[in-house]
Amino acid sequence: MSLTAPAAETGRLLLMAEVAEITRMPVDTLRYLRHTGDGPPSFRLGRRVVYPEPELHRWIAARARKEGVGSGARAG
């Protein structure tokens, strides 16, 4: 996934443990999603993998839309 310049320049850079806490996913799952290219946008900064906070929230919102969360559709 590519990072947009404004998103990379604004907001905090989160570490993998912080993203795991926000998403309630195990760190190993985040590593796997990063490997497959399905995870939130991230990049290496030195030895650390970091996640721009605005991009993480966009990724979460896209996943929610994909799953139909907040679409008003209800099972009946």
C-alpha positions as CSV (number, residue, x, y, z in Angstrom):
1,M,0.0,0.0,0.0
2,S,1.3,3.5,-0.7
3,L,1.4,6.4,1.6
4,T,0.0,9.7,0.6
5,A,2.4,12.6,1.3
6,P,0.0,14.6,3.6
7,A,-0.8,11.5,5.7
8,A,2.9,10.7,6.1
9,E,3.6,14.3,7.2
10,T,0.8,14.7,9.7
11,G,-0.2,12.7,12.7
12,R,1.8,10.4,14.8
13,L,3.8,7.4,13.8
14,L,2.6,4.4,15.7
15,L,4.7,1.3,16.6
16,M,3.4,-2.2,15.9
17,A,2.5,-2.8,19.6
18,E,0.4,0.4,19.6
19,V,-1.4,-0.6,16.4
20,A,-2.0,-4.1,18.0
21,E,-3.6,-2.4,21.0
22,I,-5.8,-0.1,18.8
23,T,-7.0,-2.8,16.5
24,R,-7.0,-5.5,19.2
25,M,-5.1,-7.8,16.9
26,P,-2.1,-9.8,17.9
27,V,1.3,-8.4,16.8
28,D,1.8,-11.7,14.8
29,T,-1.4,-11.1,12.9
30,L,-0.2,-7.5,12.0
31,R,3.1,-9.0,10.9
32,Y,1.3,-11.5,8.7
33,L,-1.0,-8.8,7.2
34,R,2.1,-6.7,6.5
35,H,3.7,-9.6,4.7
36,T,0.7,-10.3,2.6
37,G,0.1,-6.6,1.8
38,D,-3.4,-6.7,3.4
39,G,-2.5,-4.7,6.6
40,P,-2.5,-1.1,7.4
41,P,0.0,1.1,5.5
42,S,3.4,1.0,7.1
43,F,7.0,1.5,6.4
44,R,10.4,0.9,8.0
45,L,12.0,3.8,9.9
46,G,15.4,2.5,10.8
47,R,14.8,-0.9,12.3
48,R,11.3,-0.3,13.4
49,V,8.0,-0.7,11.4
50,V,5.8,2.4,11.9
51,Y,2.3,3.1,10.9
52,P,1.1,6.7,10.2
53,E,-1.9,7.2,12.4
54,P,-4.2,8.8,9.8
55,E,-3.5,5.9,7.4
56,L,-4.3,3.4,10.1
57,H,-7.7,5.0,10.7
58,R,-8.4,5.1,7.0
59,W,-7.6,1.4,6.8
60,I,-9.9,0.6,9.7
61,A,-12.7,2.6,8.1
62,A,-12.2,0.8,4.8
63,R,-12.3,-2.6,6.6
64,A,-15.5,-1.6,8.4
65,R,-17.1,-0.5,5.1
66,K,-16.1,-3.8,3.5
67,E,-17.7,-5.7,6.3
68,G,-20.9,-3.6,6.1
69,V,-20.4,-1.9,9.5
70,G,-22.5,1.2,9.8
71,S,-24.3,0.6,6.5
72,G,-27.6,0.3,8.1
73,A,-28.0,-3.3,6.9
74,R,-29.5,-5.5,9.5
75,A,-30.1,-9.2,9.6
76,G,-33.7,-9.9,10.3
